[in-house]
Amino acid sequence: MPPTVFRCALLIPLAIAHGNSYATAAHEQEALILIQNQLDTIERLAARAEAPHTSEPNERYRFDYPRLIQDLQRIRHGVQDYLSPSRAQPRDPTELVGDYRLDAPSAEPSP
């Protein structure tokens, strides 16, 4: 096999694999943009659910909407940083809280 044909035979699979990585990257980017849109929807729903919520005097716990919204914004920021990185810096290692239950303030003062 002549050297030129041999090189072409090696380059074709590399070009196909490289083209597939672009397809995967495009598919991943579309999926992440969809995730961002869904995060926006969840945040709007949480804000809407929080607005009319008033604490009942007998409630022991209530949902922590501000913490949920804060975590959603943090996730959105991480996705956005992945989609358009500014530079190669370590990611923020802080973990999400994930506990959205608040103890309702007691109606009776402590003795």
Secondary structure, 3 states (H helix, E strand, C coil): CCHHHHHHHHHHHHHHHHHHHHHHHHHHHHHHHHHHHHHHHHHHHHHHHHCCCCCCCCCCEEECHHHHHHHHHHHHHHHHHHHCCCCCCCCCCCCCCCCCEEECCCCCCCC
